[in-house]
Amino acid sequence: MSRFTRRTAIGLGVAGIATGTLKSFPEWMARADDYPGTRIRYDAASPEGKEQLKIYARGVANMKATAEGNPMSWMFQWYTHWVNPNTNKEQEIDRIYGAASSADKMLALAMWDTCRGHITWAGQRDWFTPWHRMYVLFFEQIIRAAAREPEFTLPYWDYTTPGKRAIPEELRMEDDPVFGSLFVGKRNPGVNDGVQLDQTPLYPQLEQSIGQDPLGLDCLDIMHFRDQAPASGFNANLDMAPHGMVHVLVGNGQNMGSVPWAASDPVFWLHHANVDRIWASWNAAGGGRENPSDDTWNDMMFTFSDDRGQQVLAKTSDFVATEPLGYEYQELLTPPGVAPVVVAQADTTESVSAAPSPASQRLELGQGEASVAVELPAGTEETIAAGSQRTYLVLADLRIDAQPGVLYSVFLQPSADTTEGRKAVGVLNFFNAPPKDLELEGATPAFYSIDVTDTVAGFDTTQAPIVTIAPTGTPAADAAPVVGEVYFATR
Ligand code: C2O
């Protein structure tokens, strides 16, 4: 079911809704009287972006003043991502709407707890980028309505650029008459003082990350959108870094660092405008960076509310590019081009999930670092020597009891006998990790992989390398994160 324009709805009345004279999303988008032309989403640090932030602050204040059951309210939009974890969807729907049925209640039932990419498993993750593009687009239109400013565009926070990694000052001004609505007190220490995220204590030190930047753009070098096991795709890599890294560095388990809280912070939307910009930049960089072309991906639909509180059914294929949606970015990003990752086979119809390896190990993480010996697949030495295949360290089925609130550095060393030659190979976070008690009902757990070919090439491959995962600070005591499967695989 799509939305009605107001005209159709008034003209047809309730009977019209029931018999389904419905507008498709493209028809809805073509409301030339409401939203003509292409708008630019600006850098939040630019003069234009700063102007937009004033409108944003007014829109957020008005959304916060709107009754919570209204689809145009702040809480309704936050809950669309995920409901406050101190309660749950059922209880909140009961509390707010009671027993009677209503259009808003039906919309809440359809929309809340629907974020894709998180608390979900391998196949679902493929909609991380389009679902969040939809979410941001409809939110932006709600801000236009709430601030009575039809030209508004959501600014992006350009944190992948060093020096621009403090959250915009407009979001740090408690009690400010203009910007106060954008302030949240429970962000991580230093964040509301304007400390650059890469200068905060949780950021891995250089020796923990081999100069690999968890807030950088390595994901743009991955040429395949979907996972091609054992290589995780662009979409999954963006989800992990910089996306998840920003969440954990900005907020704790009661704020940006936790999925159910994240969208309650106004900085969430500036973060996701930038995530969307990274996706647009990936497509614009070309060279084979193509979105999936199959119907399974393209036909997937999600429910949202528009700027009049009406239901829209949005289809993935309408969200694969920004211009037809009426916006573009002030500036796109360029792939670092250090090591373009091209996997041996093109994108397939399905995401290729990782088949559990017999050598797979489980790694439970405590308050300090934890290690496990993991055997390399037979013949690794030959494939590396031949240069024909890459070797990946696969980390699958990440689970938590609660958000640990820190990042983790991943190290490899050649054998148990010596810590000599221990090397950092990557950085990890558990932002997207589902709770341990969530049943996957036969689905394959999501995985994330790190290309370790060059590191392993220096190893004596007859010995099982040691994989060590070390927190960048003190994890929350009740987090008990676990990596369900740790193994090496070649492709
Ligand atoms: Cu669905 Cu950044 O979160």
Residues whose N, C-alpha, C, O or C-beta is under 5 A from the ligand:
A	BS01	C2O	C115 R116
